[in-house]
Amino acid sequence: MIDRPADRYLEPVWTARMLSVLRIVSALIFFAHGTQKLLGFPAMENPPTAFTLGWIAGLLELVGGGLLVIGLFTRPVAFVLSGMMAVAYFMVHFPQSFFPPLNQGDAAILYCFVFLYLVFAGPGPWSVDAMRNPTTARP
């Protein structure tokens, strides 16, 4: 591979930007789970009853997902959501089967590790955290 001088300057910029894109897209999909559980959109057959584990999960998905979309308090929110997804996997999915494709826990595992990555990588440059304090947004 030929090393071009321009490549060395573009790579760090786009790496940080794609971190923001990963955070935003993951959070939007996660947020949709919260709107489904708490707001009924999109509609689901059996929405959780208030103050049950499913309802609390929906609250965390809605509030935590919203905070991650805008990139506010990214590291602590991502830490809480990563733990929530680990607990969800072992409480709901793992008892059904050892294998994620069979227990439908693939998304829980991915969310857990994407959010754990955000704890260490930060929110990226396109975030409220980066506007408030540029040093916290650095990967």
C-alpha positions in Angstrom: 0.0 0.0 0.0 1.3 3.4 -0.9 1.5 5.9 2.0 0.1 9.2 0.8 0.7 12.2 3.1 -3.0 13.3 2.9 -4.1 9.9 4.4 -2.3 10.7 7.7 -4.2 13.9 8.1 -7.7 12.6 7.2 -7.7 9.4 9.2 -7.9 10.8 12.8 -10.6 13.3 11.8 -12.8 10.7 10.3 -12.1 8.2 13.1 -13.5 10.6 15.6 -16.4 11.6 13.4 -17.4 7.9 12.9 -17.3 7.5 16.7 -20.0 10.1 16.8 -21.9 8.4 14.1 -21.7 5.0 15.9 -23.0 6.7 19.1 -25.8 8.5 17.4 -27.1 5.5 15.3 -26.9 3.1 18.2 -28.6 5.5 20.6 -31.4 6.2 18.1 -32.2 2.5 17.7 -32.0 2.1 21.5 -34.2 5.1 22.0 -36.8 3.5 19.8 -37.1 0.6 22.2 -37.9 3.0 25.0 -40.5 4.8 22.9 -42.1 1.5 22.2 -42.2 0.4 25.8 -43.3 3.7 27.4 -45.0 5.7 24.6 -46.5 2.9 22.6 -44.8 3.8 19.4 -44.3 1.7 17.4 -47.1 -0.3 19.0 -46.3 -3.5 20.8 -48.6 -6.3 21.9 -48.0 -6.3 25.6 -46.4 -3.1 26.9 -44.9 -3.3 30.3 -46.8 -2.4 33.4 -45.6 0.7 35.3 -42.7 0.1 37.7 -41.9 -3.4 36.5 -38.4 -4.4 35.3 -39.6 -4.0 31.7 -40.9 -0.5 32.4 -37.7 0.5 34.1 -35.7 -0.8 31.2 -37.9 1.3 28.9 -37.3 4.4 31.0 -33.5 3.8 30.8 -33.8 3.2 27.1 -35.8 6.4 26.5 -33.8 8.7 28.8 -30.4 7.1 28.3 -30.9 6.7 24.6 -31.9 10.4 24.3 -28.9 11.5 26.2 -26.6 9.4 24.1 -28.2 10.7 20.8 -27.2 14.3 21.8 -24.0 13.2 23.5 -24.7 14.6 26.9 -23.1 12.8 29.9 -22.0 10.1 27.4 -19.5 8.2 29.6 -21.6 7.7 32.7 -24.8 7.1 30.7 -23.1 4.5 28.5 -21.7 2.8 31.6 -25.2 2.4 33.1 -26.7 1.3 29.8 -23.9 -1.2 29.2 -24.6 -2.7 32.6 -28.3 -2.7 32.0 -27.8 -4.7 28.7 -25.5 -7.2 30.4 -28.2 -7.8 33.1 -30.9 -8.0 30.5 -28.9 -10.6 28.6 -28.3 -12.8 31.6 -31.8 -12.4 33.0 -33.9 -12.7 29.9 -31.9 -14.2 27.0 -29.3 -16.6 28.5 -31.8 -18.8 30.4 -33.5 -19.6 27.1 -30.4 -21.0 25.5 -26.6 -20.8 25.6 -26.4 -19.6 22.0 -27.2 -16.0 21.2 -28.8 -16.8 17.8 -31.2 -19.1 19.6 -31.9 -17.0 22.6 -32.3 -13.8 20.5 -29.8 -12.0 22.7 -27.6 -10.7 19.8 -28.8 -7.1 20.2 -28.3 -7.1 23.9 -24.7 -8.3 23.6 -24.0 -5.7 20.8 -25.5 -2.8 22.8 -23.6 -3.9 25.9 -20.2 -3.8 24.1 -20.9 -0.7 22.0 -21.9 1.2 25.1 -18.9 -0.1 27.0 -16.7 1.1 24.1 -18.3 4.6 24.5 -17.4 4.6 28.2 -13.7 4.5 27.2 -13.8 6.2 23.8 -16.0 9.1 24.7 -18.8 10.7 22.6 -16.8 12.0 19.6 -16.7 15.5 18.3 -20.4 15.8 17.3 -21.8 16.0 20.9 -22.9 18.3 23.6 -20.1 16.9 25.7 -17.6 18.1 23.1 -19.1 21.5 23.0 -19.0 21.8 26.8 -15.5 20.4 27.3 -13.5 19.5 24.2 -11.0 17.3 26.2 -13.8 14.9 27.3 -14.8 14.2 23.7 -11.4 13.0 22.5 -11.2 9.3 21.6 
